[in-house]
Amino acid sequence: RGRVLGRGAEAASGEGGPGVEVGPGLPRGKVMQLSWLLVFLSLCLGVLPTRAGEGKRKLQIGVKKRVDHCPLKSRKGDVLHIHYTGRLEDGTEFDSSLHRDQPFVFSLGTGQVIKGWDQGLLGMCEGEKRKLVIPSELGYGDRGAPPKIPGRATLVFEVELLKIERRPEL
């Protein structure tokens, strides 16, 4: 039996017959089986989520009501007055400013609220309504906010921006 390693045209074309060794002690048939096994395993592993990327979803922002005239859009540092209703993915409501009949007021982009709000309410106009679907990584994470919000919960918010207070720049 000849060896294919380091031999001109035979090595380049992969020819040499089924009994020809292509490596130290490996018949060509075994190399093909191992090659296919490695391809199969790499494809399978490629579709499995890794621990670091497990559950990584993006913030979804849907505009429910646009505003025709928008001279001022929300930005980091603005104080926003909003009405909201928060639900779990299954539709269970966990909080709403509407029931209190008082808007929620906070400073945007300063960490006063969950990251999904700090990101999802940027560039909003007074009178605009949005639906935010917030993955747990941008909400309350693995711990949740017991008793109403379980760990790893995706949150769905309907929000309406009532007023923007722009702080004068220093």
N, CA, C and O of each residue as an XYZ file, in Angstrom:
680
protein
N       0.833     -1.189      0.000
C       0.000      0.000      0.000
C       0.869      1.239      0.000
O       1.864      1.317      0.720
N       0.489      2.194     -0.803
C       1.250      3.447     -0.847
C       0.719      4.449      0.151
O      -0.417      4.350      0.615
N       1.534      5.387      0.464
C       1.106      6.493      1.329
C       0.758      7.672      0.446
O       1.433      7.922     -0.552
N      -0.311      8.413      0.812
C      -0.728      9.571      0.033
C      -0.042     10.822      0.534
O       0.147     11.767     -0.232
N       0.332     10.854      1.796
C       0.933     12.065      2.345
C       2.185     12.436      1.576
O       3.079     11.614      1.377
N       2.234     13.693      1.146
C       3.409     14.216      0.481
C       3.644     13.705     -0.913
O       4.759     13.826     -1.420
N       2.632     13.130     -1.566
C       2.826     12.617     -2.914
C       2.019     13.422     -3.890
O       0.792     13.389     -3.805
N       2.590     14.115     -4.774
C       2.061     14.915     -5.869
C       0.581     14.872     -6.137
O      -0.213     15.206     -5.258
N       0.180     14.460     -7.355
C      -1.188     14.524     -7.839
C      -2.122     13.617     -7.042
O      -3.280     13.967     -6.816
N      -1.628     12.461     -6.617
C      -2.480     11.567     -5.856
C      -2.928     12.228     -4.553
O      -4.095     12.136     -4.173
N      -1.997     12.890     -3.876
C      -2.327     13.534     -2.621
C      -3.293     14.693     -2.857
O      -4.240     14.871     -2.090
N      -3.070     15.468     -3.888
C      -3.911     16.628     -4.154
C      -5.323     16.219     -4.528
O      -6.279     16.888     -4.136
N      -5.476     15.138     -5.274
C      -6.806     14.742     -5.720
C      -7.518     13.867     -4.695
O      -8.726     13.655     -4.791
N      -6.772     13.356     -3.712
C      -7.390     12.479     -2.723
C      -7.591     11.080     -3.259
O      -8.233     10.259     -2.605
N      -7.064     10.789     -4.419
C      -7.224      9.466     -4.999
C      -6.236      8.504     -4.363
O      -5.255      8.913     -3.742
N      -6.507      7.255     -4.526
C      -5.587      6.272     -4.013
C      -6.308      5.014     -3.592
O      -5.662      4.037     -3.212
N      -7.608      5.007     -3.648
C      -8.367      3.800     -3.349
C      -8.712      3.697     -1.875
O      -8.172      4.421     -1.039
N      -9.632      2.773     -1.572
C     -10.161      2.663     -0.221
C      -9.161      2.178      0.818
O      -9.323      2.484      1.999
N      -8.150      1.442      0.428
C      -7.218      0.930      1.427
C      -6.009      1.812      1.636
O      -5.152      1.486      2.457
N      -5.912      2.909      0.929
C      -4.732      3.759      1.010
C      -4.757      4.554      2.310
O      -5.785      5.118      2.684
N      -3.620      4.591      2.991
C      -3.528      5.363      4.222
C      -3.322      6.832      3.896
O      -2.553      7.170      2.996
N      -4.007      7.707      4.626
C      -3.881      9.146      4.388
C      -3.211      9.832      5.568
O      -3.001     11.045      5.535
N      -2.894      9.131      6.541
C      -2.215      9.674      7.701
C      -1.529      8.531      8.399
O      -1.629      7.388      7.954
N      -0.854      8.801      9.451
C      -0.139      7.737     10.162
C      -1.122      6.696     10.712
O      -1.745      6.913     11.751
N      -1.254      5.579     10.016
C      -2.068      4.475     10.470
C      -3.571      4.639     10.299
O      -4.320      3.828     10.843
N      -4.058      5.652      9.567
C      -5.494      5.846      9.357
C      -5.871      5.535      7.924
O      -5.446      6.239      7.008
N      -6.670      4.483      7.709
C      -7.133      4.198      6.350
C      -8.076      5.301      5.886
O      -8.721      5.961      6.701
N      -8.150      5.493      4.589
C      -8.953      6.562      3.979
C     -10.416      6.494      4.406
O     -11.021      7.539      4.647
N     -10.998      5.318      4.507
C     -12.401      5.171      4.903
C     -12.669      5.715      6.300
O     -13.697      6.347      6.545
N     -11.736      5.466      7.212
C     -11.888      5.969      8.589
C     -11.789      7.493      8.619
O     -12.520      8.153      9.357
N     -10.889      8.043      7.822
C     -10.734      9.501      7.776
C     -12.032     10.135      7.280
O     -12.457     11.162      7.807
N     -12.666      9.533      6.271
C     -13.929     10.070      5.756
C     -15.013     10.001      6.826
O     -15.775     10.952      7.003
N     -15.083      8.872      7.545
C     -16.079      8.742      8.611
C     -15.857      9.800      9.690
O     -16.800     10.443     10.150
N     -14.597      9.969     10.083
C     -14.287     10.976     11.103
C     -14.598     12.384     10.598
O     -15.085     13.226     11.353
N     -14.316     12.632      9.333
C     -14.594     13.963      8.762
C     -16.083     14.263      8.816
O     -16.489     15.353      9.220
N     -16.902     13.290      8.404
C     -18.348     13.504      8.422
C     -18.870     13.659      9.847
O     -19.771     14.456     10.110
N     -18.290     12.883     10.761
C     -18.692     12.997     12.157
C     -18.372     14.395     12.693
O     -19.192     14.998     13.386
N     -17.195     14.903     12.376
C     -16.822     16.247     12.823
C     -17.716     17.320     12.213
O     -18.101     18.267     12.899
N     -18.051     17.184     10.936
C     -18.962     18.140     10.288
C     -20.323     18.095     10.972
O     -20.903     19.137     11.280
N     -20.828     16.891     11.209
C     -22.132     16.735     11.855
C     -22.132     17.357     13.251
O     -23.046     18.103     13.603
N     -21.106     17.049     14.041
C     -21.028     17.595     15.400
C     -20.913     19.112     15.396
O     -21.546     19.778     16.214
N     -20.121     19.665     14.495
C     -19.976     21.125     14.460
C     -21.287     21.794     14.070
O     -21.607     22.866     14.583
N     -22.057     21.174     13.164
C     -23.366     21.726     12.806
C     -24.319     21.667     13.986
O     -25.041     22.626     14.258
N     -24.320     20.544     14.685
C     -25.197     20.402     15.850
C     -24.834     21.396     16.938
O     -25.710     22.049     17.504
N     -23.559     21.512     17.230
C     -23.125     22.431     18.278
C     -23.359     23.884     17.887
O     -23.545     24.738     18.754
N     -23.350     24.162     16.616
C     -23.577     25.528     16.141
C     -24.980     26.023     16.402
O     -25.187     27.229     16.534
N     -25.962     25.121     16.482
C     -27.338     25.548     16.716
C     -27.719     25.517     18.191
O     -28.767     26.040     18.569
N     -26.884     24.912     19.023
C     -27.177     24.905     20.444
C     -26.729     26.221     21.059
O     -25.643     26.705     20.742
N     -27.546     26.816     21.938
C     -27.122     28.071     22.559
C     -26.011     27.802     23.561
O     -26.017     26.789     24.260
N     -25.067     28.716     23.619
C     -24.031     28.612     24.633
C     -24.577     29.228     25.903
O     -25.546     29.986     25.853
N     -23.992     28.928     27.008
C     -24.467     29.454     28.292
C     -24.446     30.984     28.275
O     -25.377     31.620     28.770
N     -23.396     31.574     27.712
C     -23.288     33.036     27.693
C     -24.373     33.658     26.826
O     -24.864     34.742     27.141
N     -24.755     32.994     25.746
C     -25.731     33.568     24.836
C     -27.138     33.059     25.063
O     -28.053     33.395     24.311
N     -27.318     32.248     26.098
C     -28.616     31.642     26.349
C     -29.673     32.706     26.602
O     -29.490     33.577     27.452
N     -30.773     32.639     25.871
C     -31.883     33.550     26.105
C     -31.645     34.986     25.689
O     -32.469     35.851     25.984
N     -30.552     35.264     25.018
C     -30.267     36.637     24.624
C     -31.260     37.067     23.556
O     -31.231     36.580     22.426
N     -32.129     37.980     23.932
C     -33.095     38.516     22.987
C     -32.951     40.020     22.983
O     -32.399     40.608     23.912
N     -33.444     40.623     21.948
C     -33.318     42.069     21.828
C     -34.592     42.766     22.268
O     -35.681     42.193     22.251
N     -34.424     44.003     22.658
C     -35.536     44.871     22.977
C     -36.349     45.107     21.711
O     -35.787     45.405     20.656
N     -37.667     44.975     21.811
C     -38.539     45.240     20.668
C     -39.340     46.506     20.966
O     -39.953     46.632     22.026
N     -39.323     47.433     20.021
C     -40.033     48.691     20.176
C     -41.039     48.826     19.046
O     -40.671     48.843     17.872
N     -42.307     48.920     19.408
C     -43.358     49.108     18.411
C     -44.078     50.423     18.664
O     -44.472     50.712     19.794
N     -44.249     51.215     17.624
C     -44.969     52.479     17.771
C     -46.446     52.209     17.555
O     -46.854     51.769     16.480
N     -47.250     52.473     18.584
C     -48.696     52.231     18.537
C     -49.451     53.471     18.046
O     -50.488     53.358     17.393
N     -48.914     54.658     18.371
C     -49.535     55.906     17.946
C     -48.437     56.922     17.662
O     -47.655     57.272     18.546
N     -48.389     57.390     16.422
C     -47.414     58.414     16.032
C     -47.998     59.804     16.269
O     -49.209     59.979     16.411
N     -47.105     60.774     16.305
C     -47.504     62.160     16.496
C     -47.098     62.944     15.250
O     -45.961     62.840     14.789
N     -48.038     63.734     14.704
C     -47.751     64.506     13.487
C     -46.704     65.589     13.725
O     -45.742     65.702     12.965
N     -46.884     66.369     14.753
C     -45.973     67.479     15.043
C     -45.140     67.121     16.268
O     -45.679     66.944     17.360
N     -43.832     67.015     16.087
C     -42.953     66.576     17.176
C     -41.720     67.472     17.244
O     -40.666     67.118     16.716
N     -41.846     68.631     17.892
C     -40.703     69.538     17.973
C     -39.640     69.080     18.971
O     -38.502     69.544     18.914
N     -39.999     68.174     19.882
C     -39.088     67.756     20.940
C     -39.152     66.238     21.103
O     -40.223     65.679     21.341
N     -37.998     65.571     20.974
C     -37.926     64.117     21.172
C     -37.130     63.823     22.434
O     -36.150     64.502     22.740
N     -37.561     62.813     23.154
C     -36.908     62.480     24.421
C     -35.459     62.068     24.203
O     -35.108     61.418     23.219
N     -34.629     62.476     25.167
C     -33.213     62.113     25.137
C     -32.724     61.932     26.567
O     -33.415     62.272     27.528
N     -31.524     61.393     26.684
C     -30.936     61.125     27.987
C     -30.914     62.407     28.822
O     -30.510     63.468     28.346
N     -31.355     62.286     30.073
C     -31.368     63.429     30.983
C     -32.716     64.112     31.090
O     -32.960     64.841     32.051
N     -33.609     63.892     30.113
C     -34.950     64.483     30.170
C     -35.763     63.846     31.293
O     -35.596     62.669     31.613
N     -36.646     64.649     31.883
C     -37.593     64.116     32.852
C     -38.872     63.811     32.079
O     -39.468     64.700     31.471
N     -39.288     62.544     32.109
C     -40.466     62.105     31.364
C     -41.636     61.852     32.305
O     -41.479     61.352     33.419
N     -42.812     62.218     31.812
C     -44.068     61.918     32.500
C     -44.790     60.915     31.610
O     -45.181     61.249     30.491
N     -44.969     59.699     32.091
C     -45.585     58.678     31.245
C     -46.687     57.925     31.983
O     -46.695     57.819     33.209
N     -47.605     57.412     31.190
C     -48.561     56.420     31.676
C     -48.124     55.096     31.078
O     -47.664     55.035     29.938
N     -48.273     54.042     31.857
C     -47.856     52.722     31.387
C     -48.717     51.630     31.990
O     -49.354     51.806     33.029
N     -48.715     50.505     31.312
C     -49.264     49.268     31.839
C     -48.237     48.180     31.546
O     -47.789     48.025     30.410
N     -47.873     47.432     32.576
C     -46.896     46.366     32.426
C     -47.544     45.005     32.565
O     -48.339     44.765     33.474
N     -47.185     44.107     31.637
C     -47.726     42.747     31.649
C     -46.594     41.739     31.450
O     -45.536     42.052     30.903
N     -46.857     40.528     31.912
C     -45.972     39.409     31.599
C     -46.346     38.918     30.208
O     -47.369     39.330     29.661
N     -45.538     38.052     29.638
C     -45.812     37.529     28.284
C     -47.161     36.838     28.176
O     -47.782     36.852     27.113
N     -47.621     36.233     29.269
C     -48.909     35.534     29.227
C     -50.106     36.474     29.368
O     -51.254     36.028     29.380
N     -49.831     37.790     29.476
C     -50.901     38.774     29.561
C     -51.254     39.211     30.969
O     -52.067     40.117     31.152
N     -50.653     38.578     31.966
C     -50.927     38.938     33.360
C     -50.390     40.337     33.664
O     -49.191     40.588     33.542
N     -51.279     41.239     34.058
C     -50.864     42.602     34.392
C     -50.202     42.610     35.768
O     -50.723     42.029     36.720
N     -49.043     43.278     35.865
C     -48.372     43.372     37.165
C     -48.319     44.786     37.692
O     -48.078     44.977     38.884
N     -48.538     45.805     36.841
C     -48.514     47.187     37.316
C     -49.076     48.116     36.248
O     -49.004     47.837     35.051
N     -49.644     49.241     36.721
C     -50.154     50.241     35.786
C     -50.290     51.583     36.492
O     -50.834     51.665     37.594
N     -49.797     52.622     35.854
C     -49.969     53.973     36.397
C     -51.401     54.448     36.165
O     -51.872     55.347     36.862
N     -52.086     53.865     35.211
C     -53.459     54.273     34.893
C     -54.397     54.022     36.070
O     -55.306     54.816     36.315
N     -54.188     52.933     36.797
C     -55.036     52.612     37.947
C     -54.841     53.614     39.085
O     -55.742     53.832     39.895
N     -53.671     54.210     39.134
C     -53.374     55.205     40.169
C     -53.789     56.609     39.704
O     -53.817     57.555     40.492
N     -54.109     56.721     38.415
C     -54.504     58.002     37.813
C     -53.442     59.082     38.032
O     -53.746     60.262     38.209
N     -52.179     58.629     38.013
C     -51.066     59.560     38.176
C     -49.906     59.074     37.317
O     -49.485     57.923     37.431
N     -49.383     59.960     36.446
C     -48.255     59.548     35.601
C     -47.023     59.205     36.441
O     -46.842     59.701     37.553
N     -46.201     58.356     35.878
C     -44.917     58.023     36.478
C     -43.896     59.026     35.950
O     -43.834     59.267     34.744
N     -43.097     59.611     36.835
C     -42.137     60.650     36.461
C     -40.730     60.170     36.825
O     -40.489     59.730     37.949
N     -39.805     60.260     35.868
C     -38.428     59.822     36.099
C     -37.499     60.492     35.096
O     -37.945     61.067     34.103
N     -36.218     60.410     35.367
C     -35.191     60.972     34.489
C     -34.661     59.876     33.564
O     -34.167     58.851     34.035
N     -34.761     60.086     32.268
C     -34.387     59.083     31.263
C     -32.867     58.919     31.160
O     -32.117     59.895     31.158
N     -32.440     57.663     31.076
C     -31.031     57.353     30.831
C     -30.121     57.530     32.022
O     -28.905     57.638     31.865
N     -30.693     57.563     33.216
C     -29.882     57.767     34.420
C     -29.918     56.567     35.361
O     -29.409     56.645     36.479
N     -30.510     55.465     34.923
C     -30.556     54.261     35.737
C     -31.661     54.253     36.786
O     -31.653     53.404     37.677
N     -32.602     55.172     36.698
C     -33.716     55.192     37.658
C     -34.747     54.102     37.352
O     -35.529     53.717     38.221
N     -34.740     53.615     36.124
C     -35.688     52.589     35.689
C     -34.905     51.431     35.051
O     -33.684     51.505     34.911
N     -35.608     50.380     34.671
C     -34.933     49.245     34.037
C     -34.311     49.670     32.705
O     -34.764     50.625     32.074
N     -33.286     48.958     32.293
C     -32.556     49.296     31.066
C     -33.459     49.307     29.836
O     -33.270     50.121     28.932
N     -34.431     48.414     29.801
C     -35.354     48.368     28.665
C     -36.124     49.657     28.483
O     -36.439     50.036     27.355
N     -36.433     50.340     29.579
C     -37.099     51.647     29.487
C     -36.103     52.717     29.070
O     -36.396     53.527     28.190
N     -34.930     52.730     29.692
C     -33.920     53.740     29.339
C     -33.589     53.695     27.852
O     -33.306     54.731     27.251
N     -33.622     52.508     27.254
C     -33.338     52.369     25.822
C     -34.596     52.562     24.973
O     -34.554     53.219     23.933
N     -35.705     51.991     25.418
C     -36.923     51.954     24.611
C     -37.713     53.244     24.546
O     -38.595     53.387     23.699
N     -37.414     54.185     25.426
C     -38.155     55.450     25.438
C     -37.360     56.609     24.835
O     -37.826     57.749     24.835
N     -36.174     56.321     24.328
C     -35.374     57.356     23.651
C     -36.029     57.760     22.330
O     -36.586     56.917     21.627
N     -35.963     59.038     22.000
C     -36.465     59.524     20.709
C     -37.975     59.540     20.611
O     -38.526     59.527     19.510
N     -38.644     59.569     21.735
C     -40.111     59.540     21.765
C     -40.666     60.962     21.783
O     -40.026     61.881     22.296
N     -41.852     61.134     21.225
C     -42.523     62.434     21.173
C     -43.650     62.500     22.198
O     -44.238     61.476     22.546
N     -43.945     63.682     22.670
C     -45.103     63.847     23.549
C     -46.349     63.396     22.803
O     -46.562     63.774     21.651
N     -47.166     62.591     23.459
C     -48.384     62.068     22.842
C     -48.196     60.729     22.136
O     -49.174     60.071     21.782
N     -46.964     60.329     21.933
C     -46.669     59.052     21.261
C     -46.939     57.887     22.206
O     -46.754     57.993     23.418
N     -47.387     56.760     21.619
C     -47.580     55.525     22.382
C     -46.699     54.444     21.770
O     -46.593     54.321     20.550
N     -46.070     53.665     22.646
C     -45.217     52.562     22.210
C     -45.538     51.299     22.988
O     -46.051     51.326     24.107
N     -45.209     50.197     22.341
C     -45.249     48.899     23.008
C     -43.801     48.416     23.084
O     -43.116     48.314     22.066
N     -43.352     48.126     24.287
C     -41.995     47.638     24.496
C     -42.059     46.180     24.951
O     -42.769     45.848     25.899
N     -41.315     45.321     24.270
C     -41.163     43.933     24.706
C     -39.718     43.828     25.183
O     -38.774     43.898     24.396
N     -39.575     43.660     26.491
C     -38.267     43.771     27.134
C     -37.807     42.402     27.631
O     -38.452     41.795     28.486
N     -36.671     41.915     27.082
C     -36.139     40.640     27.570
C     -35.654     40.795     29.017
O     -35.353     41.902     29.464
N     -35.583     39.686     29.729
C     -35.234     39.740     31.156
C     -33.893     40.419     31.418
O     -33.712     41.052     32.458
N     -32.955     40.293     30.485
C     -31.633     40.907     30.672
C     -31.729     42.422     30.771
O     -30.873     43.054     31.388
N     -32.764     43.016     30.169
C     -32.958     44.464     30.215
C     -34.076     44.844     31.177
O     -34.473     46.007     31.261
N     -34.582     43.840     31.905
C     -35.647     44.059     32.881
C     -35.141     43.753     34.277
O     -34.272     44.451     34.799
N     -35.691     42.700     34.884
C     -35.339     42.357     36.258
C     -34.449     41.125     36.358
O     -34.181     40.642     37.458
N     -33.989     40.611     35.215
C     -32.998     39.541     35.204
C     -33.453     38.228     35.810
O     -34.643     37.918     35.854
N     -32.480     37.471     36.274
C     -32.725     36.137     36.831
C     -33.540     36.183     38.122
O     -34.278     35.244     38.422
N     -33.413     37.256     38.879
C     -34.083     37.337     40.186
C     -35.541     37.758     40.084
O     -36.351     37.382     40.931
N     -35.887     38.532     39.062
C     -37.246     39.028     38.949
C     -37.510     40.121     39.965
O     -36.579     40.703     40.522
N     -38.782     40.396     40.205
C     -39.214     41.360     41.221
C     -40.422     40.744     41.937
O     -41.566     41.134     41.708
N     -40.133     39.767     42.816
C     -41.213     39.052     43.492
C     -42.115     40.016     44.267
O     -41.648     41.064     44.713
N     -43.374     39.688     44.433
C     -44.001     38.429     44.040
C     -44.617     38.463     42.637
O     -45.010     37.416     42.122
N     -44.710     39.625     42.016
C     -45.459     39.719     40.758
C     -44.655     39.366     39.512
O     -45.223     38.888     38.529
N     -43.332     39.596     39.536
C     -42.516     39.361     38.344
C     -41.515     38.246     38.634
O     -40.592     38.431     39.427
N     -41.694     37.084     37.991
C     -40.765     35.969     38.221
C     -39.405     36.216     37.560
O     -39.268     37.076     36.690
N     -38.421     35.456     37.985
C     -37.094     35.530     37.378
C     -37.148     35.190     35.900
O     -37.956     34.366     35.471
N     -36.293     35.823     35.132
C     -36.156     35.613     33.681
C     -37.425     35.960     32.895
O     -37.650     35.432     31.806
N     -38.239     36.836     33.447
C     -39.494     37.194     32.786
C     -39.275     38.218     31.677
O     -38.554     39.199     31.855
N     -39.908     37.976     30.530
C     -39.987     38.976     29.476
C     -41.157     39.881     29.829
O     -42.239     39.406     30.173
N     -40.935     41.184     29.744
C     -41.945     42.160     30.133
C     -42.512     42.858     28.910
O     -41.787     43.137     27.956
N     -43.823     43.143     28.937
C     -44.484     43.839     27.836
C     -45.122     45.101     28.410
O     -45.989     45.027     29.282
N     -44.690     46.248     27.919
C     -45.219     47.521     28.407
C     -45.909     48.277     27.292
O     -45.403     48.357     26.173
N     -47.062     48.829     27.604
C     -47.728     49.817     26.760
C     -47.447     51.141     27.452
O     -47.809     51.322     28.614
N     -46.806     52.068     26.750
C     -46.435     53.348     27.356
C     -46.935     54.511     26.505
O     -46.997     54.425     25.279
N     -47.289     55.593     27.180
C     -47.672     56.829     26.503
C     -46.884     57.966     27.139
O     -46.931     58.165     28.352
N     -46.162     58.707     26.311
C     -45.384     59.841     26.801
C     -46.284     61.077     26.854
O     -46.741     61.575     25.824
N     -46.526     61.555     28.062
C     -47.413     62.696     28.253
C     -46.668     64.028     28.184
O     -47.175     65.006     27.633
N     -45.452     64.055     28.752
C     -44.732     65.325     28.846
C     -43.233     65.087     28.940
O     -42.776     64.139     29.579
N     -42.476     65.970     28.289
C     -41.013     65.962     28.384
C     -40.585     67.255     29.064
O     -40.954     68.346     28.629
N     -39.803     67.129     30.135
C     -39.179     68.301     30.761
C     -37.709     68.261     30.383
O     -36.971     67.368     30.799
N     -37.297     69.233     29.593
C     -35.897     69.277     29.171
C     -35.132     70.172     30.135
O     -35.479     71.335     30.338
N     -34.099     69.614     30.717
C     -33.269     70.394     31.619
C     -32.335     71.259     30.781
O     -31.803     70.797     29.772
N     -32.133     72.501     31.187
C     -31.190     73.342     30.433
C     -29.783     72.766     30.519
O     -29.359     72.293     31.573
N     -29.067     72.808     29.403
C     -27.707     72.273     29.382
C     -26.778     73.242     30.119
O     -26.946     74.460     30.058
N     -25.818     72.681     30.800
C     -24.888     73.504     31.588
C     -23.831     74.120     30.712
O     -22.965     74.842     31.205
